[in-house]
Amino acid sequence: MFIRIAGAQLNQVIGDFPGNRDRILDAMAWAQEQEADVLALPELAITGYPPEDLLLRDSFIKANLAVLQELAAAAGPMLTVVGFVDRTDPVATSTLEDSAVRSIANAAALLYDGEVRGIYHKVHLPNFGVFDEERYFVPGVDPNLVWDVGDASLGVSVCEDIWVEDGPPLLQAKAGAQILININASPYHFDKHRERLELLQSHVAAAGIPLVYVNQVGGQDELVFDGGSMILDSTGAIVYQARQFEEDRFWADAEVGVHTLAGLPGAPEHVLRTSPPAPRPGSDPRLDEDAEIYAALVLGLRDYVQKNEFPGVVIGLSGGIDSALTAAVAVDALGGDRVWGVSMPSPYSSEGSIEDSRELARRLGCRFDVLPIDDVFQSYLDSLAESFAGTPPGVAEENLQARIRGALLMALSNKFGPMVLTTGNKSEVAVGYATLYG
């Protein structure tokens, strides 16, 4: 007997309930076209992740619950697992729009045939690094819930639940689950894919059953979510590897034995296929380390600009490698028509630095302007002549040039709307090598 499980790693927008709903509905329609038995969607897919203090607004919780009901009404004979914010106390509400009512849970809903058939509350709430979920959510108290889909039984958990030793997924396996589904909003950092794979394989080794891992993708302010969703078989081998740093949809058929547990919630009337599994769509190989980092920069910049509705970006081009790389990332993220390169030569700039910047802009296909700072710089020196009298030129004069360039870029931003991109590298940031206001 076989069960077809589909997944969709979505790039949601925090608080964009109509847009998030439409992307989920589109994924549901696609999965039904693939004749999937189960569709898994990311953690808090309805609200976007991380919603942070929006969770303190009662209207935000209500809007998210209204979307859940719309999705449930649209659900056909396919079990859809979707992340949302649930009320742990159905009658609790806030009297003020910004009042905190700690009666909500980070939850997964199981939708089937027009109804919400089950709800799982995330048990382990991360409260370290970029996470502060204990500030908002009440932890779940039922880690070993198992649901039926026809003759298959599923264990559903949310993100951090699988990072805990002997956590909910293993408890669900002991309770009779034949397949584990873990929905996530797990942000990227260097080598995160390897960490995840080792973690998932350790769970499969302990549970002895397949595991479906679905992750969010996209930039949300300072966080970048890399997708990279996976389906692992009962040996820990990767059955499907989703794309990194891009939205993706996927499915695979998993063989399950006849399950005899009775009385489990879910969709027990669902009929599974008995024919051999269909050929699976091809997987996407993992990016190499350099490509991962570059893709994270591109995705993070693209989503920050687009989700905050900037028309584009403006960059100071010096002719050096730092500004060249910044411009390349920007063009790959946004396209040349949304990138504005500006050379701001001083009396000490070489002609080569201007021409190198011009050639860079030509090759990248972006706008290029030259705004000399000679006159502005001299005006500053004239104003400071009496105060600087008797001292040799040094860092103060060098920093004046950087501050003039910063002021010009901000003027272009204020006038026309593009976001200014800094060109400092990580080594400079690490040691504080920068000009304040420059």
C-alpha positions in Angstrom: 0.0 0.0 0.0 1.3 3.4 -0.9 0.7 7.0 0.3 1.6 10.0 -1.9 3.0 12.9 0.1 3.4 16.3 -1.4 5.2 19.3 0.1 5.4 23.0 -0.9 8.0 25.3 0.5 6.4 28.8 0.3 7.8 32.3 0.4 5.1 33.9 2.6 4.8 37.6 3.7 4.2 38.3 7.3 0.7 39.6 7.8 -0.3 39.4 4.2 -3.3 37.2 4.8 -4.8 37.4 1.3 -1.5 36.7 -0.4 -0.5 33.9 1.9 -4.0 32.4 1.6 -3.8 32.5 -2.2 -0.3 30.9 -2.3 -1.6 28.1 0.0 -4.7 27.5 -2.1 -2.5 27.3 -5.2 -0.3 24.7 -3.6 -3.4 22.7 -2.5 -4.8 22.8 -6.1 -1.4 21.6 -7.4 -1.1 18.8 -4.9 -4.6 17.6 -5.8 -3.6 17.6 -9.5 -0.7 15.3 -8.5 -3.3 13.0 -6.7 -1.5 13.5 -3.4 -2.9 11.9 -0.3 -1.2 14.4 2.0 0.2 18.0 1.5 2.6 19.5 4.0 3.1 23.2 4.2 5.5 25.3 6.3 5.3 26.4 9.9 2.9 29.4 10.4 2.3 29.5 6.7 -0.9 31.4 7.2 0.7 34.3 9.1 4.2 34.2 7.8 7.2 33.6 10.2 8.3 35.2 12.5 5.2 37.3 13.2 6.7 38.6 16.5 4.7 41.4 18.2 1.9 41.2 15.6 0.9 38.2 17.8 -0.1 40.6 20.5 -2.9 42.0 18.3 -6.2 40.2 18.7 -7.2 41.3 15.2 -4.1 39.5 13.8 -5.1 36.2 15.5 -8.7 36.6 14.3 -7.6 37.2 10.7 -5.4 34.2 10.7 -8.2 32.0 12.1 -10.6 33.3 9.4 -8.1 32.3 6.7 -7.8 28.8 8.3 -11.6 28.4 7.9 -11.4 29.5 4.2 -8.6 26.9 3.6 -10.6 24.2 5.4 -13.7 25.0 3.3 -11.5 24.6 0.2 -10.0 21.3 1.3 -10.9 18.3 -0.7 -10.2 14.6 -0.2 -6.5 15.3 0.6 -5.1 15.9 4.0 -3.4 19.3 4.2 -1.1 20.1 7.1 -0.7 23.9 7.5 0.9 26.1 10.1 -1.3 28.7 11.9 -1.8 30.4 15.2 -4.4 28.7 17.4 -6.2 29.9 20.5 -5.5 27.6 23.5 -8.5 29.3 25.2 -11.3 29.8 22.7 -13.0 32.5 24.7 -9.9 34.6 25.6 -9.6 37.9 23.8 -7.8 41.1 24.3 -9.7 44.2 25.4 -7.1 46.5 23.8 -5.7 46.1 20.3 -2.2 45.8 21.5 -2.9 43.9 24.7 -0.9 40.6 25.2 -3.1 37.6 25.9 -0.9 34.6 26.3 -3.4 32.1 25.2 -2.2 31.2 21.7 -0.2 28.3 20.3 2.1 27.7 17.3 0.0 25.1 15.7 -0.5 22.8 12.7 -4.0 22.2 11.4 -5.0 19.0 9.5 -7.6 19.9 6.9 -9.7 17.3 5.0 -12.9 17.4 2.9 -14.1 20.8 4.1 -13.2 20.5 7.7 -10.4 21.0 10.3 -9.9 17.3 11.3 -7.1 17.8 13.8 -4.8 20.3 15.5 -1.3 19.9 16.9 0.3 22.4 19.2 4.1 22.9 19.0 5.5 21.5 22.2 9.1 22.8 22.3 9.3 26.6 21.9 12.8 27.9 21.0 13.9 30.9 23.0 17.5 31.5 22.0 19.4 33.3 19.2 16.8 34.8 16.8 13.9 32.9 18.4 11.7 34.3 21.2 8.6 32.0 21.0 8.2 31.7 24.7 7.3 35.4 24.7 4.1 34.7 22.7 3.1 31.0 22.7 1.8 28.4 25.2 3.6 25.1 24.6 1.6 22.1 23.5 0.9 19.3 25.9 0.1 16.4 23.5 3.4 15.4 21.8 2.4 11.9 20.8 -0.7 12.6 18.7 -1.1 10.4 15.6 -3.6 10.8 12.7 -4.9 8.3 10.2 -5.1 8.8 6.5 -6.8 5.7 5.2 -4.6 2.8 6.4 -1.6 5.0 7.1 -0.9 6.8 10.3 1.0 10.1 10.5 2.8 11.9 13.2 2.9 15.7 12.8 5.3 18.1 14.6 6.5 21.6 14.2 10.2 22.7 13.7 11.9 22.7 17.1 10.0 19.6 18.2 12.4 17.6 16.0 15.6 19.3 17.3 14.9 17.9 20.8 16.3 14.5 21.8 13.4 12.0 22.3 11.0 14.7 21.2 7.5 14.5 19.7 8.4 12.7 16.4 9.9 9.8 18.3 7.0 9.7 20.7 4.6 9.7 17.7 6.6 6.8 16.2 6.2 4.8 19.4 2.5 5.6 19.4 2.1 4.0 16.0 2.9 6.6 13.4 4.2 5.1 10.1 5.3 8.4 8.6 6.6 11.6 10.3 5.9 15.1 9.0 7.8 18.0 10.4 6.8 21.5 9.2 9.4 24.3 9.7 10.4 27.9 9.5 14.1 27.1 10.0 16.5 30.0 9.1 19.7 29.5 7.2 23.2 29.8 8.5 26.4 28.4 7.1 26.4 24.6 7.0 22.8 24.4 8.2 21.8 21.8 5.5 24.4 19.3 6.8 23.2 19.9 10.4 19.6 19.3 9.4 20.3 16.2 7.4 22.3 14.6 10.2 19.5 15.4 12.6 16.7 14.0 10.4 18.7 10.9 9.7 19.2 10.3 13.4 15.4 10.5 13.9 14.8 8.1 11.0 17.4 5.7 12.5 15.6 5.8 15.8 12.1 5.6 14.5 12.6 3.3 11.5 10.0 5.1 9.4 10.0 7.7 6.6 10.2 11.4 7.4 9.0 14.5 5.5 10.7 17.8 6.3 9.1 20.9 4.8 10.8 24.3 5.4 9.8 27.8 4.6 11.8 29.8 2.0 12.4 33.5 1.7 13.9 36.6 3.4 12.1 38.1 6.4 14.0 41.2 7.6 17.3 39.9 9.0 16.5 36.2 8.6 16.8 34.1 5.4 15.0 30.8 5.1 16.6 28.5 2.7 14.0 25.9 2.0 15.9 22.7 1.2 12.9 20.5 2.2 13.5 16.7 2.2 11.8 13.4 2.1 13.8 10.6 3.7 12.9 6.9 3.4 13.0 4.5 6.3 16.7 3.9 5.8 17.5 7.6 6.0 18.3 7.9 2.3 17.1 11.2 0.6 14.1 10.3 -1.6 13.6 13.9 -2.7 15.7 17.1 -2.1 13.9 20.3 -2.8 15.6 23.4 -4.2 17.5 25.8 -1.8 16.6 29.5 -1.7 13.7 29.1 -4.1 10.0 28.1 -3.8 9.5 24.5 -4.7 6.9 21.8 -4.8 7.5 18.1 -4.7 5.9 14.7 -4.0 6.9 11.1 -3.5 5.2 7.8 -2.9 5.9 6.0 0.3 5.1 2.3 1.0 3.2 1.6 4.3 2.0 -1.6 5.9 -1.6 -2.2 6.9 -2.2 -0.3 10.1 -4.5 -1.7 12.6 -4.8 1.1 15.2 -8.4 2.3 15.5 -10.1 5.5 16.6 -7.4 7.9 15.4 -8.5 11.3 14.2 -7.8 12.5 10.7 -9.2 11.1 7.5 -9.7 7.4 8.1 -12.1 7.0 5.2 -9.4 8.0 2.7 -8.5 5.2 0.3 -4.8 4.7 -0.5 -3.4 3.4 -3.8 -2.3 -0.2 -4.0 -0.4 0.1 -7.3 3.4 0.4 -7.4 4.7 4.0 -6.8 5.0 6.3 -9.8 8.4 7.6 -11.0 9.4 10.4 -8.7 10.3 13.9 -10.0 14.0 14.5 -10.1 15.7 16.0 -7.0 17.8 19.1 -6.9 21.3 18.7 -5.7 22.6 20.7 -2.8 24.4 23.9 -3.7 28.1 24.1 -2.9 29.2 26.3 0.0 30.0 29.4 -1.9 26.8 29.1 -4.0 24.8 28.7 -0.8 26.2 31.9 0.7 25.7 33.9 -2.5 22.1 32.6 -2.9 21.3 33.6 0.6 22.6 37.1 0.0 20.5 37.4 -3.2 17.3 36.0 -1.7 17.7 38.1 1.5 18.2 41.3 -0.5 15.5 40.6 -3.0 12.8 39.9 -0.4 13.8 42.8 1.8 13.5 45.2 -1.1 10.3 43.7 -2.5 8.4 43.0 0.7 9.2 46.5 1.9 8.2 47.9 -1.6 11.4 49.8 -2.4 11.6 50.6 -6.1 15.2 49.5 -6.2 18.6 50.1 -4.7 21.4 52.7 -5.1 25.1 51.8 -4.5 28.3 53.8 -4.3 30.7 52.3 -6.8 34.4 52.8 -6.0 36.0 50.6 -8.7 37.0 48.1 -6.0 35.9 44.5 -5.3 33.5 45.2 -2.4 31.2 47.5 -4.3 31.5 45.3 -7.4 30.3 42.3 -5.5 27.5 44.3 -3.8 26.4 45.4 -7.3 26.5 41.9 -8.7 24.3 40.6 -5.8 21.9 43.5 -6.3 21.5 42.9 -10.0 21.1 39.1 -9.5 18.4 39.9 -6.9 16.5 42.7 -8.6 17.6 43.0 -12.2 19.7 45.7 -13.7 16.8 48.1 -14.2 16.4 48.4 -10.4 20.0 49.0 -9.5 21.6 52.5 -9.6 25.4 52.7 -9.4 27.0 56.0 -8.5 30.7 56.9 -8.7 31.6 59.8 -6.4 35.3 60.7 -7.2 37.3 63.0 -5.0 40.4 64.9 -5.9 42.4 61.8 -4.9 40.5 59.3 -7.0 42.2 57.8 -10.0 40.6 57.9 -13.5 40.8 54.1 -13.5 38.4 53.8 -10.5 35.8 55.8 -12.4 36.2 53.8 -15.6 36.3 50.5 -13.8 33.0 51.5 -12.1 31.5 52.5 -15.5 32.5 49.2 -17.1 31.1 47.3 -14.2 27.7 49.0 -14.6 27.8 48.4 -18.3 28.4 44.7 -17.9 25.7 44.4 -15.2 23.2 46.4 -17.2 22.5 49.0 -14.5 22.3 52.8 -14.4 25.5 54.6 -13.8 26.1 58.3 -12.8 29.2 60.2 -11.8 28.8 62.8 -9.0 32.2 64.4 -8.3 32.6 65.5 -4.7 35.5 67.9 -5.3 33.6 71.1 -4.8 31.7 69.8 -1.7 34.9 68.5 -0.2 36.7 71.8 -0.8 33.7 73.7 0.8 34.1 71.6 4.0 37.9 72.2 4.0 37.3 76.0 3.6 34.8 76.0 6.5 37.2 74.0 8.7 40.4 75.9 7.6 40.7 78.0 10.8 40.0 75.0 13.1 42.4 72.7 11.2 45.1 75.3 10.9 48.6 74.0 11.7 47.6 70.3 11.5 48.6 67.8 8.7 45.9 66.2 6.6 44.9 62.8 7.9 41.9 60.6 8.9 39.6 63.5 9.5 39.9 64.6 5.9 39.5 61.0 4.6 36.4 60.5 6.7 34.9 63.8 5.3 35.0 62.2 1.9 33.1 59.1 3.1 30.5 61.3 4.8 29.9 63.4 1.7 29.4 60.2 -0.3 27.0 58.9 2.3 25.0 62.1 2.2 24.7 62.1 -1.6 23.5 58.5 -1.7 20.9 59.3 1.0 19.8 62.3 -0.9 19.2 60.2 -4.0 17.3 57.7 -1.8 15.1 60.4 -0.1 14.4 62.0 -3.5 13.7 58.9 -5.6 13.0 56.1 -3.1 15.7 53.4 -3.7 17.3 51.8 -0.7 21.0 52.5 -0.1 23.2 49.4 0.0 26.4 49.5 2.1 29.5 48.0 0.6 31.4 47.2 3.8 32.7 43.6 4.0 32.5 41.3 7.0 36.1 41.8 8.0 35.6 45.5 8.3 32.3 45.0 10.2 34.0 42.6 12.6 36.6 45.1 13.6 34.5 48.2 13.4 36.4 49.6 10.4 33.9 52.1 9.0 33.2 55.8 8.9 30.3 56.9 11.2 27.6 58.6 9.0 29.7 57.8 5.9 
